[in-house]
Amino acid sequence: MRPDRIDPDVDVAEALAQAIGRLGVDTEPRHVDDCLALVAAAARMEAEAGALLRSAVDSARSAGATWSAVGATLGMSKQAAQKRFATGATPGDTGLTRDERILGPVSAFDEMDELALAGRYGWHSVEFGLWFHRVVRSRTQWEHARVSMLTRKATAMASAGWQVIGSAFSYTYLKRSSATSTDQRSSSRTLRSSGG
């Protein structure tokens, strides 16, 4: 969906008021304590909205959006968007054990192919961020999956034995070990990692 196709008829304020109501807070406060509960709920929603915005920007950048496009969407300059939302570069390989690597740089377009290749050689993701996955070596092959966090698919997969690695808007990342062993001698040579 393009940014200019967001439904202008949706009343965001009304949707937020309904969400606050679902938190059990009276949206028509009658007492000071009711007002303070509303303040606390609004502050919580503001923090969550800020985290959602940062994750959405990270996802857009990972998908190839330029800082100019992000800035234009948010009504600010490219420099203002970059200053506000830029995160650090892909972490380096320093401080990793011999069985850890940084897989990257990767984007939303190639990370699953890279994780599939790494998984065949026993590497599995334990942490991820914009442009990278930190992977650890094991003696079995691994499968990785990325599913929309807006559905219940991750919960179903976790019930079926998949391990949740983590979530970042708009995806949840999962992994599962197979019973198939891997050739450890070739696993370190096949992994494309940053810094080496």
C-alpha positions as CSV (number, residue, x, y, z in Angstrom):
1,M,0.0,0.0,0.0
2,R,1.3,3.4,-0.9
3,P,1.3,6.1,1.8
4,D,-1.2,8.2,-0.1
5,R,-3.7,5.3,-0.1
6,I,-4.2,5.2,3.7
7,D,-8.0,5.6,4.3
8,P,-8.6,9.2,5.1
9,D,-12.0,8.4,6.6
10,V,-10.6,6.4,9.5
11,D,-10.7,8.5,12.6
12,V,-7.4,7.8,14.3
13,A,-8.4,9.6,17.5
14,E,-11.5,7.5,17.8
15,A,-9.5,4.3,17.2
16,L,-7.1,5.3,19.9
17,A,-9.9,6.1,22.3
18,Q,-11.4,2.7,21.7
19,A,-8.0,1.1,22.3
20,I,-7.7,3.0,25.6
21,G,-11.1,1.8,26.5
22,R,-10.0,-1.8,25.9
23,L,-7.3,-1.3,28.4
24,G,-10.0,-0.8,31.0
25,V,-9.5,3.0,31.3
26,D,-12.5,5.3,31.4
27,T,-12.3,7.6,28.4
28,E,-14.7,10.0,30.1
29,P,-13.0,10.5,33.4
30,R,-15.1,11.8,36.4
31,H,-12.4,11.9,39.1
32,V,-8.7,12.8,39.4
33,D,-7.7,9.2,39.6
34,D,-9.6,8.5,36.4
35,C,-7.7,11.4,34.7
36,L,-4.4,10.0,35.9
37,A,-5.3,6.5,34.6
38,L,-6.0,8.1,31.3
39,V,-2.7,10.0,31.3
40,A,-0.8,6.7,32.1
41,A,-2.7,4.9,29.3
42,A,-2.0,7.7,26.8
43,A,1.7,7.7,27.8
44,R,1.9,3.9,27.3
45,M,0.3,4.3,23.9
46,E,2.6,7.1,22.9
47,A,5.6,4.9,23.8
48,E,4.3,2.0,21.8
49,A,3.4,4.3,18.9
50,G,7.0,5.6,18.9
51,A,8.4,2.1,19.0
52,L,6.1,1.1,16.1
53,L,7.2,4.1,14.1
54,R,10.9,3.3,14.6
55,S,10.3,-0.3,13.6
56,A,8.2,0.7,10.5
57,V,11.0,3.1,9.4
58,D,13.6,0.3,9.9
59,S,11.4,-2.1,7.8
60,A,11.0,0.5,5.1
61,R,14.7,1.1,5.0
62,S,15.4,-2.6,5.0
63,A,13.0,-2.9,2.0
64,G,15.0,-0.3,0.1
65,A,13.2,3.0,1.0
66,T,15.5,6.0,0.8
67,W,15.8,8.6,3.6
68,S,14.2,11.1,1.1
69,A,11.2,8.8,0.8
70,V,10.9,8.3,4.5
71,G,11.3,12.0,5.2
72,A,8.7,12.9,2.6
73,T,6.2,10.4,4.1
74,L,6.7,11.9,7.5
75,G,6.6,15.5,6.3
76,M,10.2,16.2,7.1
77,S,13.5,16.5,5.3
78,K,15.7,13.5,4.5
79,Q,18.3,14.8,6.9
80,A,15.7,15.2,9.8
81,A,14.5,11.6,9.1
82,Q,18.0,10.2,9.1
83,K,19.0,12.1,12.2
84,R,15.9,10.9,14.1
85,F,15.7,7.3,13.0
86,A,19.2,6.2,11.8
87,T,20.5,3.2,13.7
88,G,24.0,2.0,14.0
89,A,25.6,0.0,11.2
90,T,25.8,-3.7,11.1
91,P,27.7,-4.8,14.2
92,G,31.3,-5.9,13.6
93,D,32.7,-9.4,14.4
94,T,34.6,-8.2,17.4
95,G,33.6,-9.8,20.7
96,L,32.1,-12.9,19.1
97,T,33.1,-16.4,20.1
98,R,34.5,-18.8,17.5
99,D,31.0,-20.3,17.1
100,E,29.3,-16.9,16.4
101,R,29.1,-14.8,13.3
102,I,27.3,-11.7,12.1
103,L,25.4,-12.5,8.9
104,G,25.1,-9.3,6.9
105,P,24.6,-6.9,5.6
106,V,21.2,-8.5,4.6
107,S,17.9,-6.9,3.6
108,A,14.3,-7.9,3.7
109,F,14.8,-9.2,0.2
110,D,17.7,-11.6,0.8
111,E,17.9,-12.4,4.5
112,M,15.7,-15.5,4.3
113,D,17.9,-17.0,1.4
114,E,21.0,-16.2,3.5
115,L,19.5,-17.8,6.6
116,A,18.5,-20.9,4.6
117,L,22.0,-21.3,3.3
118,A,23.5,-20.7,6.8
119,G,21.0,-23.1,8.4
120,R,22.1,-25.9,6.1
121,Y,25.6,-25.6,7.6
122,G,24.4,-25.5,11.2
123,W,24.1,-21.7,11.8
124,H,21.0,-20.4,13.4
125,S,19.9,-16.8,14.2
126,V,19.8,-15.8,17.9
127,E,19.5,-12.0,17.4
128,F,18.7,-9.7,14.6
129,G,18.6,-6.0,13.7
130,L,18.5,-3.7,10.7
131,W,20.8,-5.3,8.1
132,F,22.1,-8.2,10.2
133,H,21.5,-11.5,12.0
134,R,23.8,-12.8,14.8
135,V,24.1,-16.5,14.2
136,V,25.5,-19.3,16.3
137,R,26.9,-22.6,15.0
138,S,25.5,-26.0,16.1
139,R,25.8,-29.6,14.9
140,T,22.4,-29.8,13.2
141,Q,20.8,-28.0,10.3
142,W,18.3,-25.2,11.0
143,E,15.2,-23.8,9.3
144,H,14.3,-20.1,9.6
145,A,11.0,-18.5,8.9
146,R,9.7,-14.9,8.8
147,V,6.0,-14.4,9.2
148,S,3.7,-11.4,9.6
149,M,3.3,-10.4,13.2
150,L,-0.2,-9.2,12.4
151,T,-1.4,-12.8,12.1
152,R,-1.6,-15.8,14.4
153,K,0.8,-17.9,12.3
154,A,3.8,-17.4,14.7
155,T,1.8,-18.7,17.6
156,A,0.7,-21.8,15.6
157,M,4.3,-22.4,14.5
158,A,5.6,-22.0,18.1
159,S,3.0,-24.7,19.1
160,A,4.5,-26.9,16.4
161,G,8.0,-26.7,17.8
162,W,9.4,-23.6,16.2
163,Q,11.4,-21.2,18.5
164,V,10.6,-17.5,18.3
165,I,13.8,-15.5,17.8
166,G,12.0,-12.1,18.1
167,S,9.7,-9.6,16.4
168,A,10.2,-6.3,14.7
169,F,7.5,-4.6,12.8
170,S,6.1,-6.2,10.8
171,Y,7.7,-9.6,11.2
172,T,8.2,-12.4,13.7
173,Y,11.3,-14.5,13.1
174,L,11.3,-18.2,14.0
175,K,13.7,-21.1,13.8
176,R,13.7,-24.9,14.4
177,S,16.5,-27.5,14.4
178,S,16.3,-30.5,12.2
179,A,17.5,-34.0,13.1
180,T,20.0,-33.7,10.2
181,S,23.6,-33.2,11.1
182,T,25.9,-30.9,9.3
183,D,29.5,-31.0,8.2
184,Q,31.2,-28.7,10.7
185,R,34.4,-28.5,8.6
186,S,32.6,-26.6,5.8
187,S,30.3,-24.5,7.9
188,S,32.7,-21.7,8.7
189,R,33.8,-21.3,5.1
190,T,30.3,-21.1,3.6
191,L,28.9,-18.4,5.8
192,R,29.0,-14.9,4.3
193,S,29.5,-12.5,7.2
194,S,30.3,-8.9,7.6
195,G,33.8,-7.9,8.1
196,G,35.3,-11.0,6.6
